[in-house]
Amino acid sequence: MLEYTVTARRIDSHGSEARAKEARIVLDTDMAGRVDAFNPAEMLLASLAACMLKGTERVVPMLEFDLRGMEISLHGVRQDSPPKMVRIDYEIVVDTDETDQRLDLLHRNLRKYGTISNTLAEAVELVGSIRRKG
């Protein structure tokens, strides 16, 4: 079993910070919002994107997949009462000359072996696609 540790603290009424290892992230915890930090819902979406990007780094060598670049766009839908995310849509855009079948294989691997994607898929409707850039 792997374990992870993150600490977070309130700085003031406009923001907070989270720390892990030697990294620090400013958090938008201001009730009015702030444009220079991720709010909790955006952090959740960023976590999913990071999971997929890290998973890509893991499987690309195993699949001998020709990858020049990747971008992921995400959109979350939150209901108000009770407050929760009910759906996350994502699109993975891959800069590659690989076939459609190989793109699908990459996508299946990212969904099957992602810690965050597997966790979220149990709690929210997680819908996504993968396509070639261009």
C-alpha positions as CSV (number, residue, x, y, z in Angstrom):
1,M,0.0,0.0,0.0
2,L,1.2,3.5,-0.8
3,E,0.4,6.4,1.5
4,Y,0.4,10.1,0.9
5,T,0.6,13.1,3.2
6,V,-0.5,16.6,2.5
7,T,-0.9,19.5,5.0
8,A,-3.0,22.6,4.5
9,R,-3.3,25.8,6.4
10,R,-5.4,28.9,6.4
11,I,-3.3,32.0,5.6
12,D,-6.1,34.5,5.9
13,S,-9.7,35.0,4.7
14,H,-8.5,35.3,1.1
15,G,-6.5,32.0,0.8
16,S,-4.8,29.0,2.1
17,E,-2.0,26.8,1.1
18,A,-1.3,23.1,0.8
19,R,2.1,21.4,1.1
20,A,3.5,18.0,0.1
21,K,7.1,17.1,0.0
22,E,8.9,20.3,-0.9
23,A,5.9,21.6,-3.0
24,R,3.4,24.3,-2.2
25,I,0.1,25.2,-3.8
26,V,-1.9,28.3,-3.1
27,L,-5.6,27.4,-2.6
28,D,-8.6,29.6,-3.4
29,T,-10.6,29.5,-0.1
30,D,-11.8,33.1,-0.4
31,M,-15.6,33.2,-0.4
32,A,-15.5,35.8,-3.1
33,G,-13.1,33.6,-5.1
34,R,-9.8,34.6,-6.6
35,V,-8.3,34.3,-10.0
36,D,-4.7,33.4,-9.0
37,A,-5.5,30.1,-7.3
38,F,-7.4,26.9,-7.8
39,N,-10.6,26.4,-5.9
40,P,-11.4,22.9,-4.4
41,A,-13.4,21.8,-7.5
42,E,-10.6,22.9,-9.8
43,M,-8.1,21.1,-7.7
44,L,-10.1,17.9,-8.1
45,L,-10.1,18.3,-11.9
46,A,-6.4,19.1,-11.9
47,S,-5.8,16.0,-9.8
48,L,-7.6,13.9,-12.4
49,A,-5.6,15.5,-15.2
50,A,-2.3,15.0,-13.3
51,C,-3.3,11.3,-12.8
52,M,-3.8,10.8,-16.5
53,L,-0.6,12.7,-17.4
54,K,1.5,10.7,-14.9
55,G,-0.2,7.5,-16.1
56,T,0.8,8.4,-19.6
57,E,4.4,8.6,-18.5
58,R,4.1,5.1,-17.0
59,V,2.5,3.4,-20.0
60,V,4.1,5.1,-23.0
61,P,7.4,3.1,-22.6
62,M,5.5,-0.2,-22.0
63,L,3.4,0.3,-25.1
64,E,6.2,1.8,-27.1
65,F,3.8,4.6,-27.9
66,D,5.1,7.5,-30.1
67,L,4.1,10.6,-28.1
68,R,5.1,14.1,-28.9
69,G,2.7,15.8,-26.5
70,M,-0.6,15.7,-24.7
71,E,-3.3,18.1,-23.4
72,I,-6.3,17.3,-21.3
73,S,-9.4,19.6,-21.0
74,L,-11.8,18.9,-18.2
75,H,-15.3,20.2,-17.3
76,G,-17.0,19.4,-14.0
77,V,-20.6,19.8,-13.2
78,R,-21.5,20.5,-9.6
79,Q,-25.0,20.3,-8.1
80,D,-26.0,22.7,-5.3
81,S,-28.0,20.6,-2.8
82,P,-26.3,18.7,-1.5
83,P,-23.1,20.2,-3.0
84,K,-21.2,17.6,-4.9
85,M,-19.7,16.9,-8.3
86,V,-22.1,14.9,-10.4
87,R,-20.2,14.7,-13.7
88,I,-16.8,15.2,-15.1
89,D,-16.1,15.3,-18.8
90,Y,-12.6,15.3,-20.3
91,E,-11.0,15.3,-23.6
92,I,-7.4,14.0,-24.1
93,V,-5.7,15.4,-27.2
94,V,-2.5,13.5,-28.2
95,D,0.2,14.7,-30.6
96,T,1.1,11.4,-32.3
97,D,1.0,9.5,-35.5
98,E,-0.2,6.3,-33.8
99,T,-3.3,4.6,-35.1
100,D,-6.8,5.0,-33.7
101,Q,-6.5,1.6,-32.2
102,R,-3.3,2.5,-30.4
103,L,-5.0,5.8,-29.1
104,D,-7.8,3.7,-27.8
105,L,-5.3,1.3,-26.1
106,L,-3.6,4.3,-24.4
107,H,-7.0,5.6,-23.2
108,R,-8.1,2.2,-21.8
109,N,-4.8,2.0,-19.9
110,L,-5.2,5.5,-18.5
111,R,-8.7,4.7,-17.3
112,K,-7.9,1.2,-16.0
113,Y,-4.7,2.0,-14.0
114,G,-5.3,5.5,-12.7
115,T,-5.6,5.9,-9.0
116,I,-7.6,9.2,-9.2
117,S,-9.6,8.2,-12.2
118,N,-10.6,4.9,-10.6
119,T,-11.5,6.7,-7.4
120,L,-13.6,9.3,-9.1
121,A,-15.3,6.8,-11.5
122,E,-16.8,5.2,-8.3
123,A,-18.2,8.5,-7.1
124,V,-19.2,10.6,-10.2
125,E,-20.1,10.1,-13.8
126,L,-16.7,10.2,-15.6
127,V,-17.0,10.6,-19.3
128,G,-14.1,11.2,-21.7
129,S,-12.6,10.8,-25.1
130,I,-9.2,10.7,-26.7
131,R,-8.3,12.1,-30.1
132,R,-5.3,12.9,-32.2
133,K,-4.1,16.5,-32.4
134,G,-4.8,18.4,-35.6
